[in-house]
Amino acid sequence: MDEVRPNNGPAVAPGLASIFPPGLQAIYGECRRLYPDQANPLQVTAIVKYWLGGPDPLDYISMYRNVGCAAQDVQEHWHYISFGLSDLYGDNRVHEFTGQEGPSGFGFELTFRLKREVGETAPPTWPAELMQGLARYVFQSENTFCSGDHISWHSPLDNSESRIQHMLLTEDPQISPVHTPFGLVNFLQIVGVCTEELQAAQQWNGQGILELLRGVHVAGGPWLITDMRRGETMFDIDPHLQERVDQGIETEGSNLSGVSAKCVWDDLSRPSEDEEDSRSICIGSQPRRLSEKDTEQIREALRKGLEFNTKAALPPINSQKQGHDRPQSRKDSLESESSAAIIPHELVRTRQLESVHLKFNQESGTLLPLCLRGRLLHGRHFTYKSINGDTAITFVSTGVEGAFATEEHPYAAHGPWLQVNTHWLLVHTQTILLTEEFVEQMLGDLSELNTREETKLPKEYSWPEKKLKISVLPDSVFDNPLQ
């Protein structure tokens, strides 16, 4: 269990500075530069450190009182800063030391800015547990965060009745990157957002939504301060902002290239008794390789597109570190044990499918319209990676070079990885000429999924002429596959 105590580290005499780890000193130095009058801030600290078997990867979370900046319309708030995602010690007890030139540990620490309520004399401690939860995910999955990422939480961040139930990440506006003896540390700020704002970030991009939030004082302002009592979305406050988002989606599409999901696919062209085999054995021609650029984009989708299903959509996090020894080198999700069946290409052959049935839970299904309009109609791809197994479903358009799903064979399986070539969604395809009205019809058929209201399940959508069927099913179907 964590405890709150004053931090005595930075205030020690210079002669005793050597007893404090260099990585810790470097971050403390930046904090002292920012808050010279708060040498001993309150801290939440892990009683049992992570390398000793404790459940919390962050050794400390410092909490500062920030008076804001009236000239920039920045309100007073509490400023939280984590210690532990970067390498504090340099002795391999937590992070593998890789030198001064690269990232320190995971290369970043988390920060959070929470509006200070009137009469509040001490910072709330719940943001520290939120930061610990995100850190546990990073340590187990070895997936790092970047500015512009979004994290679906589907629960008020402070366990209240607040509408602030999700997060975006951005660069902290005040803290500069720190060069430590163990590498570079950046500071990523958590920004609490409403469901509508999260959905806008998914449909367009996180950076665009963050920029809009900066222009709305109540919704964050220039320093993106989270107000848990905010009852209105930025679109309620300024309806014209929705037009800017719609325009961005229309002209730029979405930069969300994939998500972890509850999903499966079935080969309807195979006899039912071969269903299990259809996702484990591939026969047929040697696959065409994806281009290097698209391969990296899909890997990035599987590596980082994690945060949208439910509060548990972040892959299950063990409360204890296995063996409590230093972690392995950072790796892509495609190289992890759970996805090993997907690659390498040379070990699995590709089979073309005649007809497929795609199954998603409701939350995965809500992103199908985004997949079609925001990605595929802009010549891009979109990947669903199952959180319950090795299955992956990638939609590709003709703009994605080297895909093993082709115009002649729009459905192809590569091990448990299904690829759907959507050339038939494009109006000017040379293979099948379809009207723009049909594309809009398909998007219209699925549009009911992209709403806040619960849809009565199961829902089925079918395009017989394309030999494609999509079902949206309750979570229980995926959580209890034998039912």
VONU-807474 format. One record per residue (C-alpha): z negated, y negated, x. Coordinates in nm, 2 decimals. Each point is the difference from the previous one (the first is absolute). Layout:
BEGIN
+--------+--------+--------+
!      Z !      Y !      X !
+--------+--------+--------+
!      Z !      Y !      X !
...
+--------+--------+--------+
This chain:
BEGIN
+--------+--------+--------+
!      Z !      Y !      X !
+--------+--------+--------+
!   0.00 !   0.00 !   0.00 !
!   0.08 !  -0.35 !   0.12 !
!  -0.26 !  -0.26 !   0.07 !
!   0.03 !  -0.38 !   0.01 !
!  -0.15 !  -0.17 !   0.30 !
!   0.06 !  -0.31 !   0.22 !
!   0.23 !   0.05 !   0.28 !
!  -0.17 !  -0.07 !   0.33 !
!   0.29 !   0.09 !   0.22 !
!   0.18 !  -0.33 !   0.06 !
!  -0.32 !  -0.20 !   0.05 !
!  -0.12 !   0.19 !   0.31 !
!  -0.03 !  -0.16 !   0.34 !
!   0.31 !   0.01 !   0.21 !
!  -0.17 !   0.23 !   0.25 !
!  -0.03 !   0.26 !  -0.26 !
!   0.36 !  -0.02 !  -0.12 !
!   0.10 !   0.30 !   0.20 !
!  -0.19 !   0.24 !  -0.23 !
!   0.23 !  -0.09 !  -0.29 !
!   0.33 !   0.19 !  -0.01 !
!   0.30 !  -0.21 !   0.10 !
!   0.20 !   0.06 !  -0.32 !
!  -0.30 !  -0.11 !  -0.20 !
!  -0.05 !  -0.30 !   0.22 !
!   0.36 !  -0.11 !  -0.04 !
!  -0.02 !   0.00 !  -0.38 !
!  -0.34 !  -0.17 !   0.00 !
!   0.15 !  -0.27 !   0.22 !
!   0.26 !  -0.08 !  -0.26 !
!  -0.26 !  -0.01 !  -0.27 !
!  -0.22 !  -0.23 !   0.20 !
!   0.30 !  -0.23 !   0.05 !
!   0.05 !  -0.01 !  -0.38 !
!  -0.37 !  -0.02 !  -0.09 !
!  -0.18 !  -0.16 !   0.29 !
!  -0.30 !  -0.09 !  -0.22 !
!  -0.05 !   0.36 !  -0.12 !
!  -0.09 !   0.19 !   0.31 !
!  -0.20 !   0.26 !  -0.20 !
!   0.19 !   0.08 !  -0.32 !
!  -0.12 !   0.26 !  -0.24 !
!   0.16 !   0.34 !   0.07 !
!   0.05 !   0.32 !  -0.18 !
!  -0.03 !   0.27 !   0.26 !
!   0.03 !   0.38 !  -0.01 !
!  -0.34 !   0.16 !   0.06 !
!   0.17 !   0.31 !   0.14 !
!   0.30 !  -0.09 !   0.20 !
!   0.33 !   0.17 !  -0.06 !
!   0.01 !   0.18 !   0.34 !
!  -0.34 !   0.14 !  -0.07 !
!   0.10 !   0.16 !  -0.33 !
!  -0.04 !  -0.29 !  -0.24 !
!   0.24 !  -0.05 !  -0.29 !
!   0.09 !  -0.36 !   0.06 !
!   0.26 !  -0.09 !   0.27 !
!  -0.09 !  -0.37 !   0.02 !
!  -0.29 !  -0.06 !   0.22 !
!  -0.06 !  -0.35 !  -0.14 !
!   0.12 !  -0.24 !  -0.26 !
!  -0.10 !  -0.36 !   0.08 !
!  -0.04 !  -0.24 !  -0.29 !
!   0.04 !  -0.38 !   0.05 !
!  -0.03 !  -0.30 !  -0.23 !
!   0.32 !  -0.20 !   0.01 !
!  -0.02 !  -0.36 !  -0.13 !
!   0.37 !   0.00 !  -0.07 !
!   0.23 !  -0.30 !   0.05 !
!   0.02 !  -0.28 !  -0.26 !
!   0.31 !  -0.15 !   0.17 !
!   0.18 !   0.33 !  -0.06 !
!  -0.15 !   0.07 !  -0.34 !
!  -0.19 !   0.30 !   0.14 !
!  -0.33 !   0.08 !  -0.19 !
!  -0.32 !   0.12 !   0.16 !
!  -0.02 !   0.38 !   0.04 !
!  -0.15 !   0.29 !   0.19 !
!   0.21 !   0.14 !   0.29 !
!  -0.04 !   0.37 !   0.09 !
!   0.13 !   0.14 !   0.33 !
!   0.00 !   0.37 !   0.10 !
!  -0.07 !   0.16 !   0.33 !
!   0.13 !   0.36 !   0.07 !
!   0.36 !   0.04 !  -0.09 !
!   0.07 !  -0.13 !   0.35 !
!  -0.13 !   0.15 !   0.32 !
!  -0.34 !  -0.16 !   0.06 !
!  -0.11 !   0.22 !   0.28 !
!   0.29 !   0.12 !   0.21 !
!  -0.16 !   0.34 !   0.08 !
!   0.19 !   0.22 !  -0.24 !
!  -0.31 !   0.05 !  -0.22 !
!   0.20 !  -0.11 !  -0.31 !
!   0.35 !  -0.12 !   0.11 !
!   0.23 !   0.13 !   0.27 !
!   0.03 !  -0.26 !   0.27 !
!   0.37 !  -0.07 !   0.05 !
!  -0.01 !  -0.31 !   0.22 !
!  -0.02 !  -0.38 !  -0.03 !
!   0.37 !  -0.05 !  -0.10 !
!   0.00 !   0.18 !  -0.33 !
!  -0.21 !  -0.01 !  -0.31 !
!  -0.38 !   0.04 !   0.03 !
!  -0.09 !   0.31 !  -0.21 !
!   0.20 !  -0.04 !  -0.32 !
!   0.09 !  -0.35 !   0.11 !
!  -0.18 !  -0.20 !  -0.27 !
!  -0.33 !  -0.09 !  -0.18 !
!  -0.04 !  -0.08 !  -0.36 !
!  -0.13 !  -0.33 !  -0.14 !
!  -0.08 !  -0.11 !  -0.36 !
!  -0.06 !  -0.35 !  -0.15 !
!  -0.22 !   0.00 !  -0.32 !
!  -0.06 !  -0.32 !  -0.20 !
!  -0.36 !  -0.11 !   0.03 !
!  -0.16 !  -0.04 !  -0.34 !
!  -0.22 !  -0.30 !  -0.08 !
!  -0.36 !   0.06 !   0.12 !
!   0.10 !   0.31 !   0.20 !
!  -0.21 !   0.00 !   0.32 !
!   0.10 !   0.33 !   0.15 !
!   0.34 !   0.18 !   0.01 !
!   0.04 !   0.30 !  -0.23 !
!   0.02 !   0.33 !   0.19 !
!   0.25 !   0.19 !  -0.22 !
!   0.30 !  -0.13 !   0.20 !
!  -0.14 !   0.19 !   0.30 !
!   0.02 !   0.33 !  -0.19 !
!   0.35 !  -0.08 !  -0.11 !
!   0.10 !  -0.06 !   0.37 !
!  -0.17 !   0.33 !   0.10 !
!   0.20 !   0.18 !  -0.26 !
!   0.33 !  -0.14 !   0.13 !
!  -0.11 !   0.08 !   0.36 !
!  -0.08 !   0.36 !  -0.10 !
!   0.36 !   0.04 !  -0.14 !
!   0.15 !  -0.14 !   0.32 !
!  -0.21 !   0.22 !   0.23 !
!   0.08 !   0.32 !  -0.19 !
!   0.37 !  -0.07 !  -0.07 !
!   0.07 !  -0.19 !   0.32 !
!   0.22 !  -0.23 !  -0.21 !
!  -0.04 !  -0.36 !   0.10 !
!   0.03 !  -0.31 !  -0.23 !
!   0.23 !  -0.29 !   0.04 !
!   0.02 !  -0.35 !  -0.15 !
!   0.17 !   0.02 !  -0.33 !
!  -0.13 !   0.35 !  -0.09 !
!  -0.15 !   0.06 !  -0.34 !
!  -0.28 !   0.23 !  -0.09 !
!  -0.05 !   0.12 !  -0.36 !
!  -0.37 !   0.05 !  -0.08 !
!   0.00 !   0.02 !  -0.38 !
!  -0.36 !  -0.11 !  -0.02 !
!  -0.17 !  -0.33 !   0.04 !
!  -0.06 !  -0.05 !   0.37 !
!  -0.37 !  -0.09 !  -0.07 !
!  -0.05 !   0.27 !  -0.27 !
!  -0.03 !  -0.27 !  -0.27 !
!   0.23 !  -0.08 !  -0.29 !
!   0.22 !  -0.22 !   0.21 !
!   0.38 !   0.00 !  -0.03 !
!   0.02 !   0.00 !   0.38 !
!   0.07 !   0.37 !   0.05 !
!   0.26 !   0.02 !   0.29 !
!   0.06 !  -0.14 !   0.34 !
!   0.27 !  -0.16 !   0.21 !
!  -0.02 !  -0.04 !   0.38 !
!   0.09 !  -0.31 !   0.21 !
!  -0.07 !  -0.16 !   0.33 !
!  -0.34 !  -0.17 !   0.00 !
!   0.08 !  -0.38 !   0.00 !
!  -0.27 !  -0.09 !   0.25 !
!  -0.06 !   0.28 !   0.24 !
!   0.25 !   0.03 !   0.28 !
!   0.10 !   0.34 !   0.15 !
!  -0.24 !   0.09 !   0.28 !
!   0.10 !   0.16 !   0.33 !
!  -0.27 !   0.23 !   0.11 !
!  -0.03 !   0.22 !   0.31 !
!   0.11 !   0.29 !  -0.22 !
!   0.30 !  -0.16 !  -0.17 !
!   0.10 !  -0.25 !  -0.27 !
!  -0.20 !  -0.04 !  -0.33 !
!   0.16 !  -0.17 !  -0.30 !
!  -0.20 !  -0.10 !  -0.31 !
!   0.12 !   0.10 !  -0.34 !
!  -0.16 !  -0.17 !  -0.30 !
!  -0.06 !   0.19 !  -0.33 !
!   0.11 !  -0.21 !  -0.30 !
!  -0.12 !   0.11 !  -0.35 !
!   0.27 !  -0.01 !  -0.27 !
!   0.05 !   0.09 !  -0.36 !
!   0.22 !   0.29 !  -0.13 !
!   0.29 !  -0.23 !  -0.09 !
!   0.00 !  -0.15 !   0.35 !
!  -0.01 !   0.34 !   0.16 !
!   0.30 !   0.11 !  -0.22 !
!   0.19 !  -0.31 !   0.10 !
!  -0.07 !   0.08 !   0.37 !
!   0.14 !   0.36 !  -0.05 !
!   0.30 !  -0.12 !  -0.19 !
!   0.08 !  -0.28 !   0.25 !
!  -0.21 !  -0.02 !   0.32 !
!  -0.35 !  -0.07 !   0.11 !
!   0.08 !  -0.29 !   0.21 !
!   0.17 !  -0.18 !  -0.28 !
!  -0.29 !   0.04 !  -0.24 !
!  -0.25 !  -0.11 !   0.27 !
!   0.20 !  -0.32 !   0.05 !
!  -0.01 !  -0.06 !  -0.38 !
!  -0.38 !   0.06 !   0.00 !
!  -0.05 !  -0.25 !   0.28 !
!   0.15 !  -0.27 !  -0.23 !
!  -0.25 !   0.07 !  -0.29 !
!  -0.35 !  -0.13 !   0.08 !
!  -0.18 !   0.22 !  -0.26 !
!   0.19 !   0.31 !   0.11 !
!  -0.07 !  -0.03 !   0.37 !
!   0.12 !  -0.33 !   0.14 !
!   0.12 !  -0.05 !   0.36 !
!  -0.25 !   0.24 !   0.15 !
!   0.03 !   0.26 !  -0.28 !
!  -0.37 !   0.01 !  -0.10 !
!  -0.08 !   0.27 !  -0.25 !
!  -0.18 !  -0.11 !  -0.31 !
!  -0.14 !   0.30 !  -0.19 !
!  -0.06 !  -0.21 !  -0.31 !
!   0.36 !  -0.10 !  -0.03 !
!   0.11 !   0.10 !  -0.35 !
!   0.36 !  -0.12 !   0.01 !
!   0.29 !   0.13 !   0.21 !
!   0.21 !  -0.25 !   0.19 !
!   0.27 !   0.05 !  -0.26 !
!  -0.24 !  -0.11 !  -0.27 !
!  -0.09 !  -0.30 !   0.20 !
!   0.36 !  -0.09 !   0.08 !
!   0.26 !   0.18 !  -0.21 !
!   0.28 !  -0.13 !   0.22 !
!  -0.11 !   0.23 !   0.27 !
!   0.13 !   0.30 !  -0.19 !
!   0.35 !  -0.15 !   0.02 !
!  -0.03 !  -0.03 !   0.38 !
!  -0.10 !   0.37 !   0.02 !
!   0.29 !   0.11 !  -0.23 !
!   0.24 !  -0.20 !   0.21 !
!  -0.13 !   0.16 !   0.32 !
!   0.04 !   0.35 !  -0.15 !
!   0.35 !  -0.08 !  -0.11 !
!   0.12 !  -0.15 !   0.33 !
!  -0.21 !   0.20 !   0.25 !
!  -0.11 !   0.31 !  -0.18 !
!  -0.33 !   0.17 !   0.10 !
!  -0.12 !   0.07 !   0.35 !
!  -0.22 !   0.28 !  -0.13 !
!   0.19 !   0.30 !   0.14 !
!  -0.23 !   0.28 !  -0.11 !
!  -0.34 !   0.10 !  -0.14 !
!  -0.23 !   0.30 !   0.00 !
!   0.01 !   0.15 !  -0.35 !
!  -0.07 !   0.29 !  -0.23 !
!   0.34 !   0.15 !  -0.03 !
!   0.19 !   0.33 !   0.02 !
!   0.36 !   0.10 !  -0.04 !
!   0.17 !   0.31 !  -0.15 !
!   0.34 !   0.15 !   0.06 !
!   0.14 !   0.06 !  -0.35 !
!   0.31 !   0.17 !   0.15 !
!  -0.21 !   0.29 !   0.12 !
!  -0.15 !   0.28 !  -0.21 !
!  -0.36 !  -0.06 !  -0.09 !
!  -0.13 !   0.29 !   0.21 !
!   0.14 !  -0.18 !   0.31 !
!  -0.17 !  -0.32 !  -0.08 !
!  -0.26 !   0.03 !   0.28 !
!   0.26 !   0.11 !   0.24 !
!   0.21 !  -0.31 !  -0.08 !
!  -0.25 !  -0.22 !   0.17 !
!  -0.06 !   0.21 !   0.30 !
!   0.33 !   0.16 !   0.11 !
!   0.32 !  -0.19 !   0.06 !
!   0.34 !   0.14 !   0.05 !
!   0.34 !  -0.16 !   0.04 !
!   0.17 !  -0.24 !   0.23 !
!  -0.17 !  -0.17 !   0.30 !
!  -0.13 !  -0.34 !  -0.12 !
!   0.15 !  -0.33 !   0.10 !
!  -0.26 !  -0.20 !   0.19 !
!  -0.13 !  -0.33 !  -0.13 !
!   0.08 !  -0.30 !   0.21 !
!  -0.28 !  -0.10 !   0.24 !
!  -0.07 !  -0.31 !  -0.20 !
!  -0.03 !   0.18 !  -0.33 !
!  -0.20 !   0.28 !   0.14 !
!  -0.25 !  -0.24 !   0.13 !
!  -0.01 !  -0.19 !  -0.33 !
!  -0.07 !   0.33 !  -0.19 !
!  -0.26 !   0.10 !   0.26 !
!  -0.16 !  -0.34 !  -0.05 !
!   0.00 !   0.05 !  -0.38 !
!  -0.18 !   0.34 !   0.04 !
!  -0.23 !  -0.15 !   0.26 !
!  -0.10 !  -0.32 !  -0.18 !
!   0.11 !   0.01 !  -0.36 !
!  -0.33 !   0.14 !  -0.11 !
!  -0.18 !  -0.24 !  -0.22 !
!   0.08 !   0.01 !  -0.36 !
!  -0.10 !   0.31 !  -0.20 !
!  -0.37 !  -0.02 !  -0.08 !
!  -0.31 !  -0.09 !   0.18 !
!   0.03 !   0.35 !   0.15 !
!   0.37 !  -0.05 !   0.09 !
!  -0.10 !  -0.07 !   0.35 !
!   0.00 !   0.35 !   0.14 !
!  -0.34 !   0.17 !  -0.02 !
!  -0.24 !  -0.14 !   0.25 !
!  -0.25 !   0.23 !   0.16 !
!  -0.34 !  -0.16 !   0.03 !
!  -0.05 !   0.16 !   0.35 !
!   0.23 !   0.00 !   0.29 !
!   0.10 !   0.35 !   0.10 !
!  -0.16 !   0.08 !   0.33 !
!  -0.09 !  -0.37 !   0.04 !
!   0.21 !  -0.01 !   0.31 !
!   0.26 !  -0.26 !   0.07 !
!   0.31 !   0.00 !  -0.23 !
!   0.33 !   0.13 !   0.10 !
!   0.28 !  -0.24 !   0.09 !
!   0.14 !  -0.20 !  -0.29 !
!   0.28 !   0.19 !  -0.18 !
!   0.25 !  -0.05 !  -0.28 !
!  -0.07 !   0.17 !  -0.33 !
!   0.31 !   0.21 !   0.04 !
!  -0.16 !   0.14 !   0.31 !
!  -0.33 !   0.09 !  -0.16 !
!  -0.09 !   0.35 !  -0.10 !
!   0.05 !  -0.07 !  -0.37 !
!   0.36 !  -0.10 !   0.05 !
!   0.10 !   0.23 !   0.27 !
!   0.23 !   0.20 !  -0.23 !
!   0.22 !  -0.31 !  -0.04 !
!   0.12 !  -0.02 !   0.36 !
!   0.15 !   0.07 !   0.24 !
!   0.35 !   0.03 !  -0.15 !
!   0.11 !   0.27 !   0.23 !
!  -0.26 !   0.24 !  -0.14 !
!   0.09 !  -0.03 !  -0.37 !
!   0.34 !   0.02 !  -0.16 !
!   0.11 !  -0.21 !  -0.30 !
!   0.10 !   0.14 !  -0.34 !
!   0.20 !  -0.20 !  -0.26 !
!  -0.14 !   0.02 !  -0.35 !
!   0.19 !  -0.02 !  -0.33 !
!  -0.28 !  -0.12 !  -0.22 !
!  -0.35 !  -0.13 !   0.06 !
!  -0.31 !  -0.08 !  -0.20 !
!  -0.23 !  -0.27 !   0.15 !
!  -0.36 !  -0.02 !  -0.11 !
!  -0.23 !  -0.29 !   0.05 !
!  -0.34 !  -0.11 !  -0.12 !
!  -0.01 !  -0.32 !  -0.20 !
!  -0.09 !  -0.23 !   0.29 !
!   0.28 !   0.14 !   0.21 !
!   0.23 !  -0.04 !  -0.29 !
!  -0.07 !  -0.37 !  -0.04 !
!   0.18 !  -0.05 !   0.33 !
!   0.32 !   0.17 !  -0.11 !
!   0.15 !  -0.33 !  -0.13 !
!  -0.09 !  -0.16 !   0.33 !
!   0.16 !   0.28 !   0.18 !
!   0.33 !  -0.05 !  -0.19 !
!   0.03 !  -0.37 !  -0.03 !
!  -0.20 !  -0.12 !   0.31 !
!   0.12 !   0.26 !   0.25 !
!   0.30 !   0.21 !  -0.09 !
!   0.21 !  -0.28 !  -0.15 !
!  -0.05 !  -0.19 !   0.32 !
!   0.14 !   0.29 !   0.21 !
!  -0.35 !   0.13 !   0.11 !
!  -0.21 !   0.31 !  -0.04 !
!  -0.33 !   0.09 !  -0.15 !
!  -0.24 !   0.29 !   0.08 !
!  -0.27 !   0.17 !  -0.20 !
!  -0.23 !   0.21 !   0.22 !
!  -0.23 !   0.24 !  -0.18 !
!  -0.37 !  -0.04 !   0.06 !
!  -0.05 !   0.36 !  -0.12 !
!   0.23 !   0.18 !   0.24 !
!   0.30 !  -0.02 !   0.22 !
!   0.25 !  -0.11 !  -0.27 !
!   0.20 !  -0.32 !   0.05 !
!   0.27 !  -0.15 !  -0.22 !
!   0.23 !  -0.26 !   0.15 !
!   0.25 !  -0.20 !  -0.21 !
!   0.29 !  -0.13 !   0.21 !
!   0.30 !  -0.21 !  -0.07 !
!   0.34 !  -0.01 !   0.18 !
!  -0.14 !  -0.28 !   0.21 !
!  -0.22 !   0.25 !   0.18 !
!   0.21 !   0.16 !   0.28 !
!  -0.03 !   0.36 !   0.10 !
!  -0.20 !   0.13 !  -0.30 !
!   0.03 !   0.37 !  -0.07 !
!   0.06 !  -0.07 !  -0.37 !
!   0.36 !  -0.10 !  -0.04 !
!   0.22 !  -0.14 !  -0.27 !
!   0.15 !   0.35 !  -0.06 !
!  -0.35 !   0.16 !   0.00 !
!  -0.25 !  -0.26 !  -0.12 !
!  -0.30 !   0.23 !   0.01 !
!  -0.10 !   0.17 !   0.32 !
!  -0.31 !   0.18 !   0.11 !
!  -0.12 !   0.01 !   0.36 !
!  -0.30 !   0.22 !   0.00 !
!  -0.25 !  -0.16 !  -0.24 !
!   0.18 !  -0.33 !   0.03 !
!   0.24 !  -0.08 !  -0.29 !
!   0.26 !  -0.27 !   0.05 !
!   0.18 !  -0.16 !  -0.30 !
!   0.32 !  -0.19 !   0.07 !
!   0.04 !  -0.26 !  -0.27 !
!   0.36 !  -0.10 !   0.07 !
!   0.05 !   0.05 !  -0.37 !
!  -0.22 !  -0.30 !  -0.07 !
!   0.24 !  -0.23 !   0.18 !
!   0.28 !  -0.16 !  -0.21 !
!   0.27 !   0.01 !   0.27 !
!  -0.04 !   0.36 !   0.12 !
!   0.32 !   0.18 !   0.09 !
!  -0.13 !   0.33 !  -0.14 !
!  -0.11 !  -0.08 !  -0.35 !
!   0.07 !  -0.34 !  -0.15 !
!  -0.29 !  -0.11 !  -0.23 !
!  -0.04 !  -0.32 !  -0.19 !
!  -0.27 !  -0.24 !   0.07 !
!  -0.12 !   0.05 !  -0.35 !
!  -0.09 !   0.36 !   0.08 !
!  -0.21 !  -0.11 !   0.30 !
!  -0.19 !  -0.24 !  -0.22 !
!  -0.04 !   0.27 !  -0.27 !
!  -0.17 !   0.23 !   0.25 !
!  -0.23 !  -0.28 !   0.12 !
!  -0.07 !  -0.08 !  -0.37 !
!  -0.09 !   0.36 !  -0.06 !
!  -0.26 !  -0.01 !   0.27 !
!  -0.12 !  -0.36 !  -0.05 !
!  -0.29 !   0.11 !  -0.22 !
!  -0.16 !   0.16 !   0.30 !
!  -0.03 !  -0.34 !   0.18 !
!  -0.27 !  -0.14 !  -0.23 !
!  -0.37 !  -0.03 !   0.01 !
!  -0.04 !   0.19 !  -0.33 !
!  -0.07 !   0.37 !   0.01 !
!   0.30 !   0.21 !  -0.10 !
!  -0.05 !   0.30 !  -0.21 !
!   0.08 !   0.30 !   0.22 !
!   0.19 !   0.21 !   0.06 !
!   0.32 !  -0.20 !   0.01 !
!   0.34 !   0.15 !   0.08 !
!   0.32 !  -0.18 !   0.09 !
!   0.33 !   0.19 !   0.04 !
!   0.35 !  -0.08 !   0.11 !
!   0.19 !   0.32 !  -0.07 !
!   0.33 !  -0.12 !   0.15 !
!  -0.18 !  -0.05 !   0.33 !
!  -0.20 !   0.32 !  -0.03 !
!  -0.32 !  -0.20 !   0.06 !
!  -0.33 !   0.02 !  -0.19 !
!  -0.31 !  -0.21 !   0.06 !
!  -0.34 !   0.07 !  -0.15 !
!  -0.31 !  -0.22 !   0.01 !
!  -0.31 !   0.22 !  -0.04 !
!  -0.38 !  -0.03 !  -0.01 !
!  -0.19 !   0.01 !   0.33 !
!  -0.15 !   0.33 !  -0.10 !
!   0.33 !   0.17 !   0.04 !
!   0.00 !  -0.09 !   0.37 !
!  -0.37 !   0.04 !   0.06 !
!   0.00 !   0.35 !  -0.17 !
!   0.35 !   0.14 !   0.08 !
!  -0.08 !   0.34 !  -0.16 !
!  -0.04 !  -0.16 !  -0.34 !
+--------+--------+--------+
